[in-house]
């Protein structure tokens, strides 16, 4: 089944102890689509300015991402600049320029409205609701959020969550949303807001899945050199939902398998700046990493 992603498209300037990249392709829609397209057809809705580089568009078309929903408008593309320390969780934001994204209101092409799986990237809850209002009976609605919206638009976020099946957020956000200091309690309480499935991202410590009263934990792949952590979470979501959309259903076993694949593809993304690693990734490399992660969650080596 096809999957629709609505999210940001950004030109990132990133510095880390391993180097830097200027105006690299980034944003939730880019990383999600790049990962999910490995498993299924992806349709993308987003906005860019006239300065958006042709290689960015080519990255998407090379992965057969449907770009009917990508709008180019006068002005400059959303730009972000940050710096990482030796700890991948230590990020300093230097500059944020929303540019054309500031006035973005998602407009879904008619044929997108019946897409079976929808992923609402980390954008304002009011925009995520605008997308849902245009959809016609999606089978699986997933969303991402962050502390900015938990603090800045909690009523809007709570309204959105009543319409969401699966919520992606990190461990700190789960605790902030619920007021719980224990992650297990926090994850359980997130389902009281509406989602039946919660995926809590823990960065280098893996991710936790909670659905139907059961927990499942996948460790992170031990990456030796994390050059750019920026898109890891969105690539993880793309791997999880792309695998589900391209598979046989959204049951417990399928979701657990999808968590493994999301972990694998995210581990490649953080090895280089922007989504470059997805361009050089071979099937053999990918399958080997999936096997390695699978061995990490079994008793047999």
C-alpha distance (Angstrom), angle and dihedral (degrees) to the residues before:
residue distance angle dihedral
X1 . . .
X2 3.78 . .
X3 3.78 123.2 .
X4 3.80 130.1 -147.6
X5 3.80 122.0 -147.0
X6 3.80 124.1 -168.0
X7 3.77 115.3 -174.1
X8 3.78 149.5 105.5
X9 3.78 127.9 -47.3
X10 3.78 111.6 -157.7
X11 3.78 141.6 178.0
X12 3.81 102.7 -135.5
X13 3.77 128.2 -158.3
X14 3.80 105.5 -163.4
X15 3.79 132.3 178.4
X16 3.78 125.7 -171.8
X17 3.81 136.2 158.4
X18 3.82 86.7 -88.9
X19 3.79 98.2 56.6
X20 3.77 139.2 -76.7
X21 3.79 143.5 -92.0
X22 3.79 126.9 -154.2
X23 3.81 122.3 -148.1
X24 3.79 91.4 -9.3
X25 3.78 119.4 173.9
X26 3.81 110.3 -92.4
X27 3.79 147.7 137.3
X28 3.79 133.5 110.9
X29 3.81 95.1 -82.1
X30 3.81 92.8 51.8
X31 3.80 97.3 49.5
X32 3.80 93.1 41.0
X33 3.80 94.1 48.7
X34 3.80 92.7 44.4
X35 3.80 90.8 54.9
X36 3.81 100.1 37.3
X37 3.80 93.6 48.5
X38 3.79 88.5 69.2
X39 3.81 87.6 71.8
X40 3.80 109.6 26.2
X41 3.80 147.5 -3.3
X42 3.81 112.4 -64.8
X43 3.79 127.5 -156.9
X44 3.80 116.7 -163.8
X45 3.81 132.9 -155.6
X46 3.78 118.3 -171.1
X47 3.78 145.6 112.7
X48 3.81 133.5 -111.6
X49 3.76 135.7 176.0
X50 3.77 130.1 -118.5
X51 3.82 89.4 -92.7
X52 3.82 93.4 63.7
X53 3.81 105.2 127.4
X54 3.78 121.2 -117.0
X55 3.80 90.4 -128.5
X56 3.80 87.9 62.8
X57 3.77 91.7 56.8
X58 3.79 89.8 43.9
X59 3.82 91.3 53.6
X60 3.80 87.8 60.1
X61 3.79 98.7 41.5
X62 3.81 91.1 48.0
X63 3.82 85.6 60.7
X64 3.80 90.8 47.4
X65 3.80 92.3 -115.5
X66 3.82 110.3 168.8
X67 3.81 106.6 -120.0
X68 3.78 102.4 -176.1
X69 3.80 87.7 111.9
X70 3.82 95.4 51.6
X71 3.81 110.7 104.3
X72 3.80 125.1 -160.7
X73 3.81 112.4 -157.7
X74 3.82 134.5 174.7
X75 3.79 112.5 -79.1
X76 3.78 138.2 42.0
X77 3.78 129.2 -45.4
X78 3.83 120.2 -107.3
X79 3.82 105.9 -81.0
X80 3.80 128.9 -160.6
X81 3.80 132.5 -178.8
X82 3.80 126.6 -168.2
X83 3.80 143.9 153.2
X84 3.81 129.9 -140.2
X85 3.79 127.4 -153.2
X86 3.80 126.5 -149.5
X87 3.78 88.6 -76.4
X88 3.85 106.0 72.8
X89 3.81 88.9 -144.8
X90 3.81 91.1 57.9
X91 3.81 104.6 91.0
X92 3.79 127.4 162.0
X93 3.81 117.6 -162.3
X94 3.79 110.9 -141.4
X95 3.80 102.6 175.3
X96 3.81 139.2 -1.2
X97 3.81 121.7 -170.5
X98 3.79 113.8 176.8
X99 3.81 93.1 -171.3
X100 3.85 109.8 161.5
X101 3.81 90.9 1.5
X102 3.81 90.0 67.6
X103 3.82 91.5 75.7
X104 3.79 96.9 33.5
X105 3.80 116.6 140.5
X106 3.80 112.6 173.7
X107 3.80 115.2 -119.9
X108 3.80 114.3 -169.0
X109 3.80 119.4 -149.7
X110 3.79 110.0 -121.9
X111 3.81 95.0 -107.6
X112 3.83 91.5 50.4
X113 3.80 91.9 62.0
X114 3.80 93.9 77.5
X115 3.83 95.8 48.8
X116 3.84 107.4 138.2
X117 3.83 97.9 -139.0
X118 3.80 124.4 41.8
X119 3.80 128.3 -170.4
X120 3.78 117.0 -167.2
X121 3.78 106.0 -157.9
X122 3.78 122.8 -147.0
X123 3.80 100.1 -67.2
X124 3.81 131.4 124.0
X125 3.82 113.5 -55.9
X126 3.81 90.1 -124.6
X127 3.81 89.4 59.1
X128 3.80 91.5 45.9
X129 3.80 88.1 54.0
X130 3.80 91.0 48.9
X131 3.79 87.8 58.8
X132 3.81 93.3 48.0
X133 3.79 90.3 50.6
X134 3.81 88.8 59.1
X135 3.82 95.9 48.0
X136 3.81 123.6 97.6
X137 3.78 111.5 -143.4
X138 3.83 104.4 -41.9
X139 3.81 113.4 -164.4
X140 3.80 96.2 -144.2
X141 3.82 125.7 23.9
X142 3.80 117.2 -171.5
X143 3.79 128.0 177.4
X144 3.78 140.9 -175.6
X145 3.78 126.0 -147.9
X146 3.78 140.5 172.9
X147 3.80 141.8 -153.1
X148 3.82 91.0 -91.8
X149 3.81 90.6 68.4
X150 3.81 94.1 37.6
X151 3.81 87.9 58.3
X152 3.80 100.4 31.4
X153 3.82 104.9 39.2
X154 3.77 109.1 14.0
X155 3.84 94.9 151.3
X156 3.81 90.3 52.8
X157 3.78 92.1 46.0
X158 3.81 93.0 49.4
X159 3.80 89.8 49.5
X160 3.80 90.1 51.6
X161 3.81 94.6 47.5
X162 3.79 91.2 60.5
X163 3.83 86.4 66.5
X164 3.81 98.4 44.6
X165 3.82 128.3 94.8
X166 3.82 99.1 -169.4
X167 3.80 127.8 26.3
X168 3.81 124.5 -163.1
X169 3.80 117.1 -161.4
X170 3.78 137.5 137.1
X171 3.78 126.0 -99.1
X172 3.81 95.3 -101.4
X173 3.81 91.3 49.8
X174 3.81 91.9 50.7
X175 3.80 89.8 54.7
X176 3.81 93.0 44.5
X177 3.81 92.4 49.4
X178 3.80 93.5 50.7
X179 3.80 102.1 29.9
X180 3.80 90.0 -126.6
X181 3.81 120.0 137.0
X182 3.81 93.6 -157.9
X183 3.82 116.3 73.2
X184 3.81 94.9 -145.2
X185 3.81 91.3 54.2
X186 3.79 90.9 43.1
X187 3.79 94.3 53.2
X188 3.80 91.9 48.9
X189 3.79 91.0 49.7
X190 3.81 93.1 50.9
X191 3.82 87.9 70.3
X192 3.81 88.5 61.7
X193 3.82 87.3 69.8
X194 3.81 91.7 60.2
X195 3.83 114.0 -86.4
X196 3.80 114.3 114.3
X197 3.82 91.6 -159.3
X198 3.80 127.6 45.6
X199 3.80 126.1 -168.7
X200 3.80 112.2 -167.8
X201 3.81 113.9 -165.0
X202 3.80 117.4 -147.0
X203 3.81 100.6 -179.7
X204 3.78 112.4 -140.1
X205 3.81 88.7 8.0
X206 3.79 95.4 62.5
X207 3.79 130.1 -121.3
X208 3.81 140.0 -68.0
X209 3.80 125.5 -137.4
X210 3.81 120.7 -159.9
X211 3.80 122.7 -176.0
X212 3.78 136.7 137.4
X213 3.80 90.9 10.2
X214 3.83 95.0 -58.3
X215 3.79 133.7 108.3
X216 3.80 126.2 -143.2
X217 3.80 123.1 -176.1
X218 3.81 127.5 -160.4
X219 3.82 118.3 -169.5
X220 3.77 120.3 -135.3
X221 3.78 117.2 -104.4
X222 3.84 107.1 -104.6
X223 3.80 100.3 -109.9
X224 3.81 111.0 -170.7
X225 3.80 97.5 -159.2
X226 3.80 118.6 34.4
X227 3.79 102.3 -172.1
X228 3.81 98.5 169.5
X229 3.83 122.6 7.5
X230 3.82 92.9 178.8
X231 3.80 100.1 107.3
X232 3.78 101.0 27.8
X233 3.81 96.2 105.3
X234 3.81 94.8 48.4
X235 3.80 91.9 46.1
X236 3.80 88.7 50.4
X237 3.81 90.9 53.4
X238 3.80 89.6 46.6
X239 3.78 91.3 52.4
X240 3.81 93.1 47.8
X241 3.80 97.8 45.8
X242 3.79 94.8 35.7
X243 3.79 90.8 54.5
X244 3.82 90.5 48.1
X245 3.81 93.5 47.2
X246 3.79 91.5 48.2
X247 3.80 92.9 46.9
X248 3.77 138.5 66.5
X249 3.78 102.5 -79.7
X250 3.79 149.1 -46.8
X251 3.80 101.3 -83.5
X252 3.80 125.5 135.5
X253 3.81 95.5 -94.2
X254 3.82 92.6 48.3
X255 3.80 91.6 49.2
X256 3.80 92.2 51.4
X257 3.80 91.6 50.1
X258 3.80 89.7 47.6
X259 3.81 90.6 53.8
X260 3.78 88.6 58.9
X261 3.81 92.2 52.1
X262 3.80 92.8 46.0
X263 3.79 89.0 53.2
X264 3.79 91.6 49.9
X265 3.78 97.3 50.8
X266 3.81 93.4 43.4
X267 3.80 89.6 54.0
X268 3.81 89.9 60.3
X269 3.80 94.6 47.1
X270 3.81 94.6 58.7
X271 3.81 91.8 52.9
X272 3.81 91.9 78.0
X273 3.80 140.9 21.9
X274 3.78 116.9 -80.3
X275 3.82 117.2 -17.9
X276 3.83 93.6 -42.9
X277 3.79 93.9 120.2
X278 3.79 90.7 60.4
X279 3.79 88.4 59.7
X280 3.81 94.6 55.5
X281 3.82 96.9 35.6
X282 3.81 113.9 120.3
X283 3.79 127.4 -155.4
X284 3.80 89.8 -117.5
X285 3.81 92.8 54.1
X286 3.77 91.3 47.5
X287 3.80 96.6 48.6
X288 3.80 91.2 46.8
X289 3.80 91.3 54.0
X290 3.80 91.5 47.8
X291 3.80 89.1 52.9
X292 3.80 90.8 49.2
X293 3.79 93.7 51.3
X294 3.79 90.5 45.9
X295 3.78 89.3 54.5
X296 3.81 89.0 52.6
X297 3.80 91.7 62.7
X298 3.81 97.5 45.9
X299 3.81 131.4 71.4
X300 3.81 92.1 -124.6
X301 3.84 116.2 78.6
